[in-house]
Amino acid sequence: MIDLSIDGKVAEIVLNAPEKLNSLNEEGLAELSKVYDDAASAAAEGRVRALLLRGEGRAFCAGRDISQVAPETDDAVAYLDGLVTPLLKKMAAFPAPTFAAAHGACLGVGLGLLIATDVVYVANSAKIGSPFAKLGATLDSGGHWLFTERLGAHRTLDLIYTADLMSGADAVAAGLFSRAFPAEELLPATRSTVERVAQGATGAFRASKELVASIRDRRLGLWESVADENTVQGELCSSPDYAEGFRAFQEKRAPIFKG
């Protein structure tokens, strides 16, 4: 469930499925995309001048909801190319400054939502990384691009191979995101900043946003990297280890990979 509220000039989007750590299936992604359309329309009309994205419960977003996915027939390319990547591009192009307040698990698609947001504040205790080693799949949603750009190749592959997670505080120290706060201070601090930015020069902010995106994409090729991730994930989803990783997750047991 995705909630949208508008208070003053600020739109707040809430991932509100705490019982599943705000993980997103196809329906959830479609709903989130529609909510961003609604918020963007309000921004185009001048009713919204800044946006905040957050998650309800113990996590920001634990990634894709794979609890009901049949790995033998899963089409990862359709999921990523058809739903995830268009949503991330839509988020990145939002016509006003965007902020995220992220706590708990920020994994997979959840990490992608943060990559597509202008400014990310995290709880010190947030968990960020690549859990895909346990699923026989690979990091997606722009994760390879973010980690390689900010952490370098060695640290990126260390995180991917081991599935170890970084804390929010460590992620900020490494330059992945902007600021880290104690968990209880995260949302008030982020809301305060968003409200202040909503009173600023939205047109100038939008110009800076476009300039930064142009510099980033020419230098690093975010969307080319995302397309490569989608292709590789599609190839992996037909492998026995992919099926075993998903089944083990659904059956709440350790996977036994054949390599």
RODO-2510 file (C-alpha; in nm, 4 decimals, decimal comma):
residues 259
     n   res          X          Y          Z
     1     m     0,0000     0,0000     0,0000
     2     i     0,1318     0,3430    -0,0982
     3     d     0,0079     0,6608     0,0698
     4     l     0,0330     1,0156    -0,0652
     5     s    -0,0362     1,3300     0,1347
     6     i     0,0226     1,6959     0,0519
     7     d     0,0772     1,9424     0,3346
     8     g     0,1607     2,2962     0,2394
     9     k     0,4018     2,2659    -0,0520
    10     v     0,5378     1,9242     0,0513
    11     a     0,4244     1,5886    -0,0887
    12     e     0,4937     1,2891     0,1333
    13     i     0,4884     0,9387    -0,0148
    14     v     0,4813     0,6504     0,2332
    15     l     0,5552     0,2857     0,1585
    16     n     0,2976     0,1411     0,3942
    17     a     0,3245    -0,2365     0,4028
    18     p     0,5223    -0,2812     0,7257
    19     e     0,4222    -0,6460     0,7640
    20     k     0,6411    -0,7300     0,4614
    21     l     0,9102    -0,4648     0,5244
    22     n     0,7609    -0,2563     0,2417
    23     s     0,8865    -0,5007    -0,0207
    24     l     0,7343    -0,4360    -0,3623
    25     n     0,5643    -0,6745    -0,6030
    26     e     0,4314    -0,5851    -0,9480
    27     e     0,1140    -0,4308    -0,8077
    28     g     0,3064    -0,2266    -0,5532
    29     l     0,5411    -0,0887    -0,8176
    30     a     0,2480     0,0067    -1,0398
    31     e     0,0800     0,1792    -0,7466
    32     l     0,3973     0,3666    -0,6553
    33     s     0,4372     0,4787    -1,0166
    34     k     0,0801     0,6123    -1,0173
    35     v     0,1407     0,7987    -0,6909
    36     y     0,4493     0,9652    -0,8391
    37     d     0,2380     1,0689    -1,1401
    38     d    -0,0142     1,2292    -0,9057
    39     a     0,2575     1,4091    -0,7097
    40     a     0,4251     1,5260    -1,0320
    41     s     0,0956     1,6699    -1,1547
    42     a     0,0642     1,8634    -0,8307
    43     a     0,4221     1,9859    -0,8732
    44     a     0,3507     2,0990    -1,2301
    45     e     0,0576     2,3012    -1,0942
    46     g     0,2788     2,4618    -0,8284
    47     r     0,1020     2,2889    -0,5393
    48     v     0,4087     2,0787    -0,4547
    49     r     0,7626     2,2193    -0,4382
    50     a     0,9414     1,9324    -0,2620
    51     l     0,8794     1,5626    -0,2027
    52     l     0,9622     1,3227     0,0800
    53     l     0,9698     0,9427     0,0405
    54     r     0,9775     0,7170     0,3458
    55     g     0,8760     0,3732     0,4689
    56     e     0,6457     0,2764     0,7538
    57     g     0,7451     0,0187     1,0153
    58     r     1,0849    -0,1451     1,0676
    59     a     1,2303    -0,0872     0,7205
    60     f     1,2405     0,1558     0,4321
    61     c     1,2092    -0,1151     0,1657
    62     a     1,3525    -0,4674     0,1705
    63     g     1,3393    -0,4926    -0,2098
    64     r     1,1286    -0,7083    -0,4366
    65     d     0,8529    -0,9125    -0,2760
    66     i     0,9520    -1,2617    -0,3881
    67     s     0,7306    -1,4505    -0,1447
    68     q     0,4949    -1,5589    -0,4233
    69     v     0,7393    -1,5665    -0,7142
    70     a     0,7730    -1,8977    -0,8992
    71     p     1,1465    -1,8925    -0,9841
    72     e     1,1134    -2,1543    -1,2588
    73     t     0,8944    -1,9163    -1,4622
    74     d     1,0108    -1,5802    -1,3296
    75     d     1,0819    -1,3203    -1,5985
    76     a     1,3295    -1,0862    -1,4319
    77     v     1,3676    -0,8718    -1,7434
    78     a     0,9924    -0,8065    -1,7614
    79     y     0,9921    -0,7103    -1,3942
    80     l     1,2996    -0,4863    -1,4158
    81     d     1,2709    -0,3391    -1,7660
    82     g     0,8931    -0,3204    -1,7614
    83     l     0,8302    -0,1929    -1,4094
    84     v     1,1356    -0,1020    -1,2036
    85     t     1,3467     0,0968    -1,4494
    86     p     1,0562     0,3144    -1,5772
    87     l     0,9633     0,3939    -1,2176
    88     l     1,3213     0,4872    -1,1243
    89     k     1,3522     0,7124    -1,4288
    90     k     1,0211     0,8772    -1,3406
    91     m     1,1397     0,9375    -0,9850
    92     a     1,4715     1,0824    -1,1022
    93     a     1,2890     1,3222    -1,3352
    94     f     1,0448     1,4505    -1,0692
    95     p     1,0026     1,8269    -1,1355
    96     a     1,0987     1,9405    -0,7837
    97     p     1,3579     1,8484    -0,5195
    98     t     1,3097     1,4997    -0,3742
    99     f     1,4290     1,3602    -0,0418
   100     a     1,4184     1,0162     0,1189
   101     a     1,4298     0,9230     0,4868
   102     a     1,5551     0,5640     0,4975
   103     h     1,5818     0,3304     0,7937
   104     g     1,6130    -0,0434     0,8468
   105     a     1,6552    -0,2528     0,5326
   106     c     1,7287    -0,0593     0,2109
   107     l     1,7925    -0,3432    -0,0329
   108     g     1,7428    -0,4317    -0,3987
   109     v     1,4619    -0,2220    -0,5424
   110     g     1,4593    -0,0317    -0,2136
   111     l     1,8173     0,0750    -0,2798
   112     g     1,7119     0,1703    -0,6327
   113     l     1,4429     0,4007    -0,4950
   114     l     1,7134     0,5808    -0,2986
   115     i     1,9443     0,6053    -0,6016
   116     a     1,6602     0,7712    -0,7952
   117     t     1,6017     1,0297    -0,5188
   118     d     1,7885     1,3603    -0,5115
   119     v     1,8915     1,3650    -0,1443
   120     v     1,8952     1,0649     0,0901
   121     y     1,9115     1,0839     0,4701
   122     v     1,9491     0,7539     0,6534
   123     a     1,9292     0,6219     1,0064
   124     n     2,2656     0,5314     1,1560
   125     s     2,1359     0,1763     1,1915
   126     a     2,0018     0,1392     0,8345
   127     k     2,1148    -0,1715     0,6447
   128     i     2,2462    -0,1173     0,2923
   129     g     2,4101    -0,3611     0,0554
   130     s     2,3509    -0,6553    -0,1764
   131     p     2,1698    -0,9611    -0,0345
   132     f     2,1581    -1,1301    -0,3735
   133     a     2,4372    -1,3781    -0,3043
   134     k     2,1793    -1,5638    -0,0975
   135     l     1,9337    -1,5748    -0,3889
   136     g     2,1525    -1,6819    -0,6791
   137     a     2,0755    -1,3471    -0,8418
   138     t     2,2682    -1,0236    -0,8890
   139     l     2,2407    -0,6700    -0,7597
   140     d     2,0050    -0,4585    -0,9709
   141     s     1,8167    -0,1252    -0,9744
   142     g     2,1378     0,0741    -1,0224
   143     g     2,3273    -0,0798    -0,7324
   144     h     2,6373    -0,1710    -0,9351
   145     w     2,6611     0,1864    -1,0617
   146     l     2,6239     0,3450    -0,7174
   147     f     2,8640     0,1139    -0,5384
   148     t     3,1325     0,1176    -0,8075
   149     e     3,1178     0,4960    -0,8406
   150     r     3,1383     0,5648    -0,4673
   151     l     3,3178     0,2593    -0,3238
   152     g     3,5399     0,1359    -0,6054
   153     a     3,5540    -0,2074    -0,7624
   154     h     3,7121    -0,3959    -0,4716
   155     r     3,4666    -0,2822    -0,2041
   156     t     3,1734    -0,3286    -0,4437
   157     l     3,2606    -0,6891    -0,5187
   158     d     3,3356    -0,7546    -0,1516
   159     l     2,9795    -0,6491    -0,0631
   160     i     2,8314    -0,8485    -0,3512
   161     y     3,0265    -1,1694    -0,2899
   162     t     2,9756    -1,1729     0,0894
   163     a     2,6240    -1,0229     0,1119
   164     d     2,7524    -0,8236     0,4101
   165     l     2,5525    -0,5079     0,4778
   166     m     2,6759    -0,1585     0,5581
   167     s     2,5212     0,0503     0,8337
   168     g     2,3663     0,3815     0,7421
   169     a     2,6439     0,5617     0,9264
   170     d     2,9110     0,3723     0,7304
   171     a     2,7272     0,4327     0,4032
   172     v     2,7282     0,8080     0,4632
   173     a     3,0932     0,8014     0,5673
   174     a     3,1703     0,6226     0,2382
   175     g     2,9823     0,8860     0,0377
   176     l     2,6843     0,6744    -0,0677
   177     f     2,4280     0,9103     0,0831
   178     s     2,4099     1,2572     0,2315
   179     r     2,3552     1,2478     0,6082
   180     a     2,2979     0,9962     0,8875
   181     f     2,0942     1,0489     1,2044
   182     p     1,9959     0,8482     1,5107
   183     a     1,6817     0,6564     1,4130
   184     e     1,4501     0,8656     1,6295
   185     e     1,5805     1,1899     1,4757
   186     l     1,5735     1,0819     1,1113
   187     l     1,2168     1,1697     1,0135
   188     p     1,1911     1,5017     1,2041
   189     a     1,5266     1,6152     1,0642
   190     t     1,4348     1,5169     0,7083
   191     r     1,0919     1,6775     0,7263
   192     s     1,2458     1,9996     0,8573
   193     t     1,4861     2,0155     0,5625
   194     v     1,2171     1,9289     0,3074
   195     e     0,9866     2,1991     0,4403
   196     r     1,2676     2,4543     0,4178
   197     v     1,3570     2,3529     0,0622
   198     a     0,9894     2,3740    -0,0374
   199     q     1,0051     2,7459     0,0375
   200     g     1,3095     2,7937    -0,1866
   201     a     1,3693     2,8782    -0,5534
   202     t     1,2131     2,5714    -0,7104
   203     g     1,3000     2,6745    -1,0658
   204     a     1,6661     2,7204    -0,9787
   205     f     1,6694     2,3922    -0,7885
   206     r     1,5193     2,2147    -1,0893
   207     a     1,7910     2,3617    -1,3138
   208     s     2,0638     2,2407    -1,0770
   209     k     1,9005     1,8993    -1,0616
   210     e     1,9097     1,8728    -1,4413
   211     l     2,2714     1,9900    -1,4563
   212     v     2,3850     1,7364    -1,1986
   213     a     2,1961     1,4574    -1,3770
   214     s     2,3581     1,5548    -1,7072
   215     i     2,7080     1,5488    -1,5562
   216     r     2,6437     1,2161    -1,3822
   217     d     2,4936     1,0379    -1,6801
   218     r     2,7529     1,1526    -1,9337
   219     r     3,0362     1,0460    -1,7084
   220     l     2,9041     0,7227    -1,5629
   221     g     2,6141     0,5988    -1,7710
   222     l     2,3636     0,5138    -1,4957
   223     w     2,0892     0,3939    -1,7271
   224     e     2,3303     0,1948    -1,9428
   225     s     2,4455     0,0227    -1,6239
   226     v     2,0854    -0,0431    -1,5209
   227     a     2,0084    -0,1941    -1,8626
   228     d     2,3090    -0,4246    -1,8296
   229     e     2,1914    -0,5328    -1,4829
   230     n     1,8459    -0,6115    -1,6188
   231     t     1,9885    -0,8264    -1,8990
   232     v     2,2141    -1,0225    -1,6650
   233     q     1,9316    -1,0762    -1,4156
   234     g     1,7195    -1,2123    -1,6994
   235     e     1,9921    -1,4611    -1,7855
   236     l     2,0358    -1,5641    -1,4225
   237     c     1,6648    -1,6220    -1,3601
   238     s     1,6775    -1,9384    -1,5714
   239     s     1,9593    -2,0889    -1,3658
   240     p     1,9154    -2,3648    -1,1031
   241     d     2,0809    -2,1501    -0,8350
   242     y     1,8290    -1,8702    -0,8935
   243     a     1,5408    -2,1125    -0,8413
   244     e     1,7103    -2,2598    -0,5333
   245     g     1,7722    -1,9159    -0,3825
   246     f     1,4088    -1,8115    -0,4222
   247     r     1,2754    -2,1436    -0,2948
   248     a     1,5029    -2,1323     0,0086
   249     f     1,3839    -1,7800     0,0885
   250     q     1,0202    -1,8803     0,0569
   251     e     1,0761    -2,1943     0,2681
   252     k     1,2833    -2,0017     0,5277
   253     r     1,5922    -2,2205     0,4989
   254     a     1,9527    -2,1808     0,3895
   255     p     2,0051    -2,2230     0,0136
   256     i     2,2186    -2,5025    -0,1282
   257     f     2,3780    -2,3667    -0,4440
   258     k     2,5322    -2,5913    -0,7094
   259     g     2,7368    -2,3182    -0,8768
***
